[in-house]
Amino acid sequence: MKKLLIATVAAVALGSVPANASSTQDQISLCASALQAQGLAPADEFRTKFVSLKGASVRTLKVKLIPTSGGETKVAECRIQGDTIVDATIKS
């Protein structure tokens, strides 16, 4: 009986993992695509480098935008809910 209860609790815990949980690399790609779509950071002019990821239901992802042909590095921030970009901005 005790083993059945433990197995049931474990199954419920595994079932509660969000279906839209994606890797950090996927979220970086989403952010870069959103920045490119807005014309803020064209993919052929910048490469992205992970800085931080915070939050739960709405995550805040920070990336460095490093110019491919020299120039000033910028910091971009994307707010992600599920697999959708809510907001994408250049901070500096």
C-alpha positions in Angstrom: 0.0 0.0 0.0 2.8 2.4 0.9 4.6 1.7 -2.4 1.4 2.3 -4.3 0.9 5.7 -2.6 4.5 6.7 -3.3 4.1 5.7 -7.0 0.9 7.7 -7.3 2.5 10.8 -5.7 5.4 10.5 -8.1 3.1 10.1 -11.1 1.1 13.2 -10.1 4.3 15.2 -9.6 5.6 14.3 -13.0 2.3 15.0 -14.6 2.3 18.6 -13.3 5.4 19.6 -15.3 4.2 22.2 -17.8 3.9 20.8 -21.4 5.4 24.0 -22.8 8.6 23.8 -20.8 11.3 24.4 -23.4 15.1 24.5 -23.1 17.0 27.7 -22.5 18.4 27.5 -26.0 14.9 27.4 -27.5 14.0 30.5 -25.5 17.2 32.3 -26.7 16.2 31.4 -30.2 12.6 32.7 -29.7 14.1 36.0 -28.2 16.5 36.4 -31.1 13.7 35.8 -33.6 11.5 38.4 -31.9 14.3 41.0 -31.9 14.9 40.3 -35.6 11.2 40.5 -36.5 11.1 44.0 -34.8 14.2 45.1 -36.7 16.1 45.6 -33.4 18.8 43.0 -34.0 19.1 41.5 -37.4 20.5 37.9 -37.3 23.2 38.7 -39.8 24.6 41.6 -37.7 24.5 40.1 -34.2 25.0 36.9 -32.3 23.4 36.2 -29.0 25.0 35.2 -25.7 23.0 34.0 -22.7 23.1 36.2 -19.6 20.3 35.2 -17.3 16.8 33.7 -17.0 14.5 34.5 -14.2 10.8 33.9 -13.4 8.2 31.2 -13.4 5.0 31.7 -15.5 6.5 34.8 -17.2 10.2 34.4 -17.6 12.6 37.3 -18.2 15.5 36.3 -20.5 18.5 38.6 -20.8 21.0 38.1 -23.7 24.0 40.0 -24.9 23.9 41.1 -28.6 27.4 40.9 -29.9 28.0 42.6 -33.3 29.5 40.3 -35.9 31.5 43.1 -37.5 32.7 45.0 -34.5 30.9 47.7 -32.6 29.1 48.1 -29.2 27.7 45.1 -27.4 24.0 45.6 -26.4 21.8 43.9 -23.8 18.4 42.7 -24.8 15.6 41.5 -22.6 12.7 39.2 -23.6 9.7 38.4 -21.5 8.4 34.9 -22.3 5.1 33.3 -21.3 4.9 29.7 -22.3 6.4 29.6 -25.8 5.3 33.1 -26.7 7.4 36.3 -26.5 5.3 38.9 -24.6 7.9 41.7 -24.9 11.3 42.1 -26.6 13.4 45.2 -26.0 17.0 46.5 -26.2 18.2 47.7 -22.7 21.5 49.2 -23.6 
